[in-house]
Amino acid sequence: MSIPRWMKNLKNQAILIMALTLVLLVATEPKIGLTWDEPDYIVASEAYTSWFGKLITQPAAALSKEGIDESWSSNHEHPPLDKIWSGIVWSGARFVFNDLTAHRLGNMILVSVMAGLLFLLMAESYGQAAGFAAAAALLTLPRFFFHAHLAALDVPAACAIFFVTFLFWKTKENLSWKWTVLLGLVWGLAFATKINAVFLPPTLFLWALLFRRRWMLFIRIVVMTLIGILFSFAIWPWLYPDFPVRMIDYLEWITAEHWKIGQWYLGTMYMPPPWHFPFVMMWAVVPLTLTALYWVGIFRAGWKWREANSLGGLLFISALVPLLALTTGKSMVYDNDRLFMPAFPFLAALAGMGFGWLVAGVRRTADRMGKPLLVMPATVLAAFLVFLPQSISLVRLYPHLLSYYSETVGGLPGAARLGLETTYWCESYAAAIPYLNEHAKPGDTIWVDPWSHNVMIYYQVHGWLRSDIKIAFPPYAQASLFPEYGPSTFATHAASDFIVVQYRQTTTESTRENPGRESFIPHPDPQWIGAHEPIFQLSYDGVPIMEIYANPAAQASAKEQISGSDTGQPVQNPANMQPFTSAAGNFTVQVPAHLEFAETTRDVDDAGGLRLNILTGVGEGNSIYNIIYFDYPEEWAADPNASQALLHGARNGWLMQIQGTLMEEHAMTLGNYPGLEGIVEASDNNLPVKIKYRHILVRNRCYQISVWIPKDGTFTAEMEEFLQSFAIVEDL
């Protein structure tokens, strides 16, 4: 059967690949679990999109500082473009698809376009076999295929970088100003997608320096960079009200103030991991056959770099730079392969180049043998050998593709033996929902990994998870991203009814001494997991990915409280107290059994550069146990008459920070050290609370010990003992 004439056109073939890719992604999306960052981007995309409606109907109000802050403050730490795009697509798609699919559709469209352009780029330079192989390689990279479905920023950043590289390549011979301006605008769109695009101009400059030394090309790269920076800022309304201050805030956040996330790597917790981390991980998560092919492509690019105008060199540099960026030790945020997504399309292109070269060799061999009919079956056989193994693995592991490891490390079991992370990003929580819906009782509290609560809350507010189940919030957590969820429920895993554990070793293996991020929050560790039996397990090849544990102690406590309340008598549920000692803080205190402190630090620049050391633990009844200590400069405390000023200054600063109202206060002492104790009323996450506190000044160190409870609650004997038992270990 002859191929229709229109299908012989490469551009038409690229369009067909785009359409088939989109169908594939949409068809496989429903089982892809919600991931850690998606709720933030989903909320932001809806807010940004609503602003454009206000801009049309109420332009003055929309462009006011209040109007911009209302709509653009959400997730303003990242540039806005992909969230705008996703929100626009969601606005229409939500009438056809469910909410999550509608939010993800925009990014799936971007991936589909990239697959078609990848085919076109490689087919035009190296033949159709190379083009088809490149597109197939991209879609059979299990980790990339997973991320291609998400309403996140990593794959859109990869798409945007590829689009700029594609346009740069197609216009490299036409150095007219119109193409330079267009290239600058497209790069500006990439920069407005994610900060990763900042590495693109140096990549293009390096390629031009090595392969195409033309002054006008260098000038184009410089001019496009300047145009792109200005354009990216112009399409970011959050910057408008106070551009210099907000621009500085953004630059500080991406360079110095971004929260730190460590990485479990080769059986050790790192912050940051060693320089070889991205190369080892790329080796570990790219299928063996594709690894072999892209190395063939790299070899071909080096051996015949003048062919096809050195496209191979551009592909190699573009794949290498995202990995090199993570070897410097400057980045402090890691999630396995997520941050080098921009390298994957170029590795797929190099694999396509390698496959095309092999097919060309087969064709030459068949011609020399006088058997040209062997070319097609040999090519089909080669395609099966190259793409079938990882396709089988992809189907077997789907939808939990963040646990994919290649044959190079022995699959997931081999990766576990090597000490590589089993999974990350909470996608496995989707598999926990049916069990929780069936077995949790109304009012039960579900604990999930720290800072993962919004994933479960999204499932709940959109009807996947039962609405009568409570989600545990970690200490320091702000109100839910979804106001319709209701009041926050603070609880540790020890006080929750069900504990959902994903095997993200960066969390499970973290300790107070090496927390893997800026703060330590109590969580199930290997010792806890080893001492408990899961009631549900998701595993692959014998390696657990996610487990659910029941907490009989918490459930028994809840039954006791219900039983007591049924009799109309006050519930007496005294907790055994246990000592907690802080060597760094030089104090000891009695705390309720099972209460664990999360520890973090915070710098307060407007208080003379003080560093606050903060310990927070969650008690029963949504109570919070808190200890804060910091050191004044020694010269401030040298004057014995300054103690009251320092003590009251600390209390006043705290009241101002929490916007609290002092209800009662009196002086107290701890041995020879002066102090204050009292009660404050305030609002926490829009909920009224009351706080009983003690402020104590020990030479130049100030301590604040406090218990926070709902305003209508009662301070218990355990809380009083916590406050009264605070003592200094040794004289400073």
N, C-alpha and C positions, 0 to 999 in steps of 0.2 A: 504494500500500500504506500503510495507516494505521500510525502509530507506536503501539506498545503503551502503555496508560495509565501503567504504572509508569515508562516511560522519559520521560514528560513532567515528572516530578518532578525539580527541580534537584539535590536531594541524591543521588538515584539516578544522575543523569548524572555528578555529581562522583565517585561511587564507580566508575563505569565508566571514567572518565578515569584514576583511580588505577590500576585494574587494567591498562588498556592501556599506561600509562606504564611500569609495572613489567615487563610483558612485553617492551616495546621495549628497555628498559635491559638486562635480562638477556640478551636475544638479541644485543645489540650489544657486550656486555662482553668476550667472549673475545679480541678482537683489540686491545683497549685495553692498551697496554704498561704495565708496572709503573713507577711514578713515584718520584721521589727520596725523598719523606718516607714513603711507604707502609710500607717494611720496619720503621721505628721504631714506627709505630702498630700494625702487625700483631703484632709481638713484645709490645708493651705490652698489647694487647687479650687475648692469650692468657694473659699473666701475671695480669692483673686478674681474668679469669674464673675461673682456677684458685683464686684466693684465696677466692672465695665458696664453693667446694666445701670448702676447709679451714675456713671459718667455720662451716659446718654440722657437720663431723665433728670438728674440733679448735678450738673457738672461742677458748680461752685462747691457744694457740700462734698462731693467725691474728691475734689482736689485740695480740700482743706487739710490741715495737719490731722485733725480728728478723724476725718473721713479716710485718709490714707492709713493712719495707725490702726483704725478699726479693721480694715480689710487686709493690710499688707504686713502686719506684725507677725502673723503666724509663719513660723519657719523662715524668718527673714535672714537667718544665718546662711542660707544657700540662695544662689541666684534664682530668678523666678521663671525662666522661659518654659521649661518642661512642665512645670505646674500649671502655667497658663494654658499651654497646648493640651495637656491632659484634661483640664477643667472644661475647655471648649468642647472637646470630643465627648466628654462625659455629659455635658448639657443636653446633647442630642441622643447619645447612645443609651442613657438611662431609661428611655422609653421603650427600648428593645431588649436590653440585657439587664441582669441584676446589677446592683450598685458597684460591686467590686470589679466585675468584668468591664463595666462601663468606664470606670476609672483607669483600668489597665489598657483599654483599647488603643488610646493614643500612642502609647509606647510600642504596642505590638505593630501598629502601622509603621512607625519609624524603622523597626527591625525589618519589616517586609520590604520597605524601600531600599534599605541598605543591602539586603540579600540580592535584590535585582541589580543594583549598581555594582556590587562586588562581582557578580557574573559578567556584567558588561565590561568592566575594567579589565578583567583577566582574559575574557574571550577576545577582545579587540587586540590585545597584545600578545597572547600566547595560544590562542585557539579555543574553540568551543569546549573541548575536553577540560582544559584548565578552568574555564569559567564555570561549568557545571560542577566540577570537583570543588572549587572554592566555595560556592554556595552550599553544597552538600556538607563540606567540612564545617562551615559555620553552624549549621543546624544540627550536626551530630556531635558538637562539643557539649556534653551533658550539662556542665556548669553554666555555660553561656545560654543554652536553651532554657534552663530554668529562669535565669535572670531576664530573659527576653520577654517574659510574661508580666513583669512586675510594674507597679506604679511607683517606681523608685527612680533614682537619678543616674545610676552607674551605667546601664546600657544606653539610655539616651545620650549620655556624655560620649560613649563610644561611637554611637551613630553620628553625632554632630562632628566629632573629630574626623571620622571617615568621610563625611560629606565634604568637609573643607579640603581634605587631602585629595579626594576625587576631583573637585573643581580646580584645585591648584594644578593637578597633573594635566587635566584636559586643556587648560589655558596657558600652560607654561611657555608655549611658543608665540602666543599672542599677548604681547606686553602692553597693550593699549590701556589707557587709564580707566576705561569703563569696566574692564575685567578686574583691574586692581581694586576699584571701589566695590564691585560686587563681591570679590573675595574677602575684602575687609568686613563687609556687612555680614556675610555668612560666618566668618570667624567670630564676629561679635555675637551672633546667635549661639555659637558653640560656647563662648566664654560666659554667656548669660544662662547656659544650661548647667555647667559645673566648672569649678575652678581648675579641674584637670586640663582643660583646653589651654591653659597658660603654657604648657610644654610644647604646643604645636608650632608656634613660630620658630623656636630654637631647632626643632626637628627639621623643618623645611630649610632653615638657614644652613644647617649642617649638611643636608643633602646637596644644596646648591654649591656649597664650598667644595664638596668632594667630587661632584659629577657635572656641574654646570656653572662654571665661573663667569657669570655675566652680570655686569653692574646693575643693569635694569632689573634683573631678577632679585638681587639683594635689596634694591630700593623698593620693589614691590612688596617684599616681605615686611620691611620696616613700615611702609605706609599702610599696609593692610592691618598691621598690628595696632597702629595708632587709631585708625578708623574703627576697628573692632572694639577697642576699649571704650571709646567715646559712645559708640552705638549701644554697647551692652549696658552702660550706665543709664543711657537715655530711656531704655525700655524697662527700667526698674523703679517703679513709683515709690517704693519704700524709702529711697534715697532723697526724694524731692524735698521734704520739709526742712532738713538741715544737712545738706549734702556733705560738707567737710567732716562734721562730727560722725555721721553715720558711715561714711566711707572709711574713716579711721577705725571705727568700731568693727566693721566687717574685716578689715585687713588684720587687726589685732586678733580677731577670733580665729581666722584661718591660719595664722602663723604661731601665736603664742598662747592664746586663751582657750583653744578648742579642748574639750574634755578628752582625757586620755583613755584609750581602749587598748589593752595589751593583746598578746597573742600566745596561745599555747602551741608550741612548736618543738618537735622532736623530744617530747616528754618534759619540757621545761617552760615555765612562764617567763615571757620576755616583755620588756618595755624599753626600747623597741626590739624586735627580733634581729638576729644577725643579718649581715648584708646579703647572704646567700638565700634568705627566705623566699623572695619572689621567684628565683630561678628553680629552687627545689619544688615549690608549690606548683609552678607551671609544669614541671616534669611530672608531678604527681597527679594532676587533674586533667591533663590532655591525653586522650587515648593514644596507645602505643603506635597504631598505624598512622595517625595524623602527625604524631611527633616525628616519625620516620619521614613522612612526606614533607613536612615543613623544613626539615634539615636538608632533604634533597633540593628543595626550592632555594634554601639559603646557599647551598653549594653551587647551584646553577647560577644564582645571582652574582656570586663572587667570581665564578669561572668565566661567565659570559656577560659581564656587567654592562658591556656596550650594546648588547642586544635590547631591543624594545626600549631604547633610550633610557636605560638604567632604572626602569621601574622597580626591578628587584631590589636595588639599593634603597629606594624610598620605602618599600614595604618592610625591609629588614630594620631600618632605623626607626620606623614608626612602631614596629613591634617591640623594639628594644628599649626605647625611651621610657615608656610607662613602668617597666621593670627597674630600670636604673634609678628612677625617681624614688623608689622604695628601698634602695640600698644605702641611702645617705644617712639613715638614722634620724632624719629630721621629722618624718611623719610620726605621729603618736596615735594613730587610729588604724586599727587592723581588723579585718574580717576575712581571713584567708585570701581567696582569689578575687573578692568583690572589687578591690581597689585597682586591680589591673585589667578590668574589663576592656579598656581601649586597645589592649594588645591583641585580643582574640580575633577581631576581623582581619588584622594584618597577618597573623599566623595562619588563618584560614586561606588567605590569598597566597601566601607562600606555599601552603600545602597544595593548593590548586596548581600553582606553577610547577611544583615537583611532579604532580600527577600528569600534567600536560607534557612534561619533558619525557616521562616514562612512556606515555602513549606515542609520542613522536618517535621514540626509539623502537617501540614495537612496530610502528608503521615502516620505518626504514628496514628493519630486519625482515619483515614480511615481503617488502618489495625486492630485497636482495634474494630471497628464497623463491620469488615468483609466485607467492601465494597471498595476494592482497586481501582475499576474502577472510583471512585469519584475523585481520585487524579488529573487526567489530566484536567477535566473540572473546578475543583476548582482552579488549578494553572492558567489556561487560564483566568478565571474570575478575579483572583487576579491581574494578569498582566494588564488586561484592567482597573481595578480600579486604579492601581498605575500609569500607563503611559498615559492613555487616556486624563485626564484633561489638563496636560501641553502640550500634543501634539496638542490638539484643540487650546489652547492659542497660541502656537507657530505658527500654521498655520494662525490663525486670524491676528496676529501681524506682521508676516513675510512680508517684510524683515527687519522691524525696531525693531529688537530684543533687542537693547540696551535700549529700553523703557519697557522691560518686568519687571513686579513685580508680586510676587506670591500672592496667596490667604491669606498668613499670614499677609499682610499689606493692603489687599483690592484691589489688582491689581494696575494699574497705577493711577486711581483716588484716591485711598487710599494713595499711595505714595506721590501724589501731596499735599494732605491734611497734611501729616506728614512733608512736607518740604524736601523730597528727590528729587534728581535731575532727571528731566524728560528724558534727553538724554545727550549724549556727543560724541565727536570724529567725528562730521561732516558727519556721514553716511547718514543723511537725505537730504544732498544737492543733491543727485542723483534725488530725487523726484522734485527738483526745476528746473531741466534742461529743461524738455519739455515746461514749462511755459515761461521760459526766452528765449528759442529759438523762441517761437511764438510771444512774445510781445515786446521784447527789440528791440530798433532801432539800426542801425549801429553806433558804437561809444559810446553807452551807457556804463556807469560804474556800475559794480555790486559790492556791498559791502557784505562781508561775515565776520564772526567772526575773530577777530585779530589772525594772524598767521595761518589762514586757506586758504590763497590765493592759495597755491600750489595745494590744492585739486581741486579747480575749474580750475586752469591752466592745470593740468593733463587732466581733461575732455576736455579742449579746444584743446590742442595739439594732442589729440588722436581722435578728430572728434566728440565727443559727444556734446560739447557746441560750438555754432557758433564762428567762428574766428574773426568776426568783433565787438565782445563785449570786453570791457576792464574790468579787475579785479582790484579792489582797493587794494593797498598795504598799510599796516599800517606804521606809523613812525618807524624808526630803521630797517625796513626790508631790508634784503640783496636782491641781484638780484634773480630772479626766479630760481628754481632748473632746469628749462627747458629753455635753451638759445633760443630755437626756438620760444618762446613766444614773445620775443621782449622787448622794453623798459618798465620799471616799471611805473605804474600810481598810484601816491600817492593820497589818498582821504579818508576823514572820511565818516561816514554814512550820515552826513548832506549835503555833497557835491556829493553824488552818486545818480544815477537815480533809482536804485532798491536796496533794502536792504533785505538780506536773514538772517533771525533770526532762529537759532536753540535754543530750550529751554534748554540750558545748563546754569542753574542758577549760576554756578560758574562764568560765564561771565556776564550774564544779571544783577545779583544782586551785582556785584563788584562796589566799589566806590573808589574815590581818597584816602579816609582815610583807607579803607580796600579793596585793589585791588584784592586780591585773587592770585596774583603772584607778581614778583619783580617789575613790572612796571604797570602803569595804562594807558590804551589806550581807548579813547572815544568809546562808543558803545551804542546801544539802551538799555535803562534801563526800569524797569516796568512803570515809569511815561511816558516815551516816547511811549512805546508800548500801554499804555492805552489811549493815546491821538491820536492814528492813527488807521486807519482801514486797515487790511490786504487785499490784492487783491488775495491772494492764501493762503490756509491753509491745512496742513497735520495734522490730529488729530486722536486720538484713544480713544474710550469711553469718548468723550467729552473733552479730554485733548489735547491741541495743542502740537505738536512735532516740527514743523517747519512752518514758515510763510514767505511770501514775501510781502514787502511794496513798494509802488511807492513813489517817492519823486518829487512832482510837481514843487517845488521851483528850484531844480537842473535842471529839464528838461526845465523849463521856461527860466532859465539863459542860458542854451545851445542854445535855440531858439533865444534869444536876440543876442547872439554872432554871430550866423549864419546870422541873419538878418543884423547886422551891417557890417559883412565882405562882404555880397553881394553888399552893396552900395559902397564898396571900401573906406569907411571912418573909421578912428580909432574908435574902440569900447569903449565907455565910460560906464563902469559898476561899478561905485564906490560903495564900500560896506560900510554900516554903521559901525562905530567903537564902541566898547564897552570896558569898563575897565576890566582888569584882575589884581587881587591882590594876591600876595603870602605872607602869614604870615610867613611861614618858611624862604622864601627868602628875606623878608623885602623889597619888591619892588612892584610897580604898573606899568602897561603898557597898552596902547590902542591896541586892536587886532580887526581884522575883525569880524563882526558878524558871528556866527555859528562856528568860529574856536575854537576847543577844544584842550587843551594841554594833551598829554600823558606824564607821569612823570616816571622817573626811576633814579637810581643811579648807578655809576660805580666807582670802586676803581682803582686808577692809582698807582701801586706799584713803578714804576720807576721814579715817581715824588715826592718821599718822603712820600708816603702813603696818597696822597690826595684823598678825596671822591668827585666826581663830581655829582652834582644834575642837571639833564637834563630834560628840558621841550621842547617837540616838538609838533608842530601842522601843519596840512596840509592845505594850502590855495589853491586858484584857480590857474589853469595853471601849476600844478605840482610844485608849490612853497612850500617851507618848512620854517616855522617860528621857530626859535630856541633860547632858553635861557639856558645858562649854568652858574652855579655859584659854587664856592668852597671857602674854607677857608684855607689860609696859616697859619702855626703856628704863634701865636701872636708875638713870639720873632723875627720872620723874619721881621715883619712890624714895630717893635719898632723903628728902625732907620729910620728917615724921608728921608734920602738919598737913602734908598733901594727901594723906590716906583717905580722908573723907571725900575730898574732891575727886580722887580717882575712882573710889567706890561708887559715888553717885553719878559720875560721868559714864561709867560702864552701864549702870542701870538705865540712865536716860537714853544712851545710844541704843540699847536693846529695845526699850519702849518705843522709840521712834521707828526702829526697823520693823517691828511687828505691828505698829500703829495700835498699841495697847492702851488701855485705861487703867490707871492704878486705883484699886479699890481699897486696899489697906496695906500698911507697911509699918514695921518697927525695927529698931536696931537689935542686933544680936552679936554674939561673939563666938568664935571657934578657938578655944584656948585664949591666947593673947591676940588673936587676929580679929579685926573688925568685920562686921557683916551687916547685911540687911535681909529681912525676910518679909514676904507679903503675898498678896493675891492680885492678879491682873486679869482683866477681861479683854479679849481680842477676837479677831476673826481669822480662821485658818481655812483656806480654800472655800471662802464664803460661808463657812459654818461657824457659829458662835462657840467660843471655848473659854474656859477659865484656867488660869495657870497659877500654881503655888510654887514659889521660888525661894531660893537662898542665893545671895551674892556675898562672896567672901574674898577679902584681899589678903593674900599671904605674901608679904613684902611687895615685890613688883608683879606678882602673878595674881590675876583675878579669875575666880571660879564662879560659874553660875550653874546651880543645880535646880532643875525644875521638873514638874509633872504637868502635862497638858491633858485635860479631859473635856468632854462636851459640857456646855454651859449648865445643862440641867443634871449633870452627874454629881457624884459624891466622891470626895477624896477618901480612899480606903486606908486601913491600918498599914498595909504594905507600902503604900505611897508615902505615908508619914515616916515609916521606918527608913525608906530610901533617902528621904531628905535629911532626917536626923542622924543617920549613920555615917554620913560623909566625913572622912577624916584624912588628914595629911599623913603620909607614910613616914617621912622624916623631915626634919627642919631644913628649910632651904638655906 
